[in-house]
């Protein structure tokens, strides 16, 4: 968990945000964020906390989930292969592709 904490601390400092700034933007208390960054949090940070930090810092949520242990490499490998460069597509292109996937998989569930 220290690697996640160190990463989040580095991003926060790089963006020149104080603990108070993060609290004002996300509602995550100074003490909770400090414990996460120092790796002394009694439990893993909740997914909702990672989601809020991801939004504020403009960083990849999936990577945070992976670092926190919510996702493992095996679970992600097939998705990474299928969705590689998906961020380069427009919303319309993604919707079109999803419609094609839905058509191909209709009745398979």
BELZI-V797224 format. One record per residue. PSI is psi in radians with two decimals (* if undefined). Layout:
# BELZI-V797224
psi
PSI
PSI
This chain:
# BELZI-V797224
psi
-0.40
-0.67
-0.74
-0.82
-0.77
-0.71
-0.86
-0.69
-0.78
-0.73
-0.79
-0.81
-0.67
-0.62
0.09
0.79
2.38
2.95
-0.67
-0.68
-0.77
-0.73
-0.81
-0.64
-0.50
-0.38
0.05
2.12
2.68
-0.79
-0.70
-0.81
-0.68
-0.74
-0.68
-0.82
-0.56
-0.09
0.35
0.20
2.25
-0.59
2.87
2.62
2.41
2.62
-0.61
-0.58
-0.77
-0.63
-0.76
-0.73
-0.67
-0.79
-0.86
-0.79
-0.13
0.92
2.88
2.06
-0.70
-0.72
-0.70
-0.75
-0.70
-0.80
-0.57
-0.15
0.12
-0.45
2.55
2.95
-0.67
-0.75
-0.54
-0.36
-0.79
-0.62
-0.67
-0.67
-0.80
-0.69
0.34
2.29
0.26
-0.46
-0.23
-0.19
2.66
2.92
-0.72
-0.73
-0.71
-0.73
-0.70
-0.80
-0.72
-0.69
-0.67
-0.74
-0.78
-0.71
-0.78
-0.53
0.07
2.23
0.07
-0.12
*
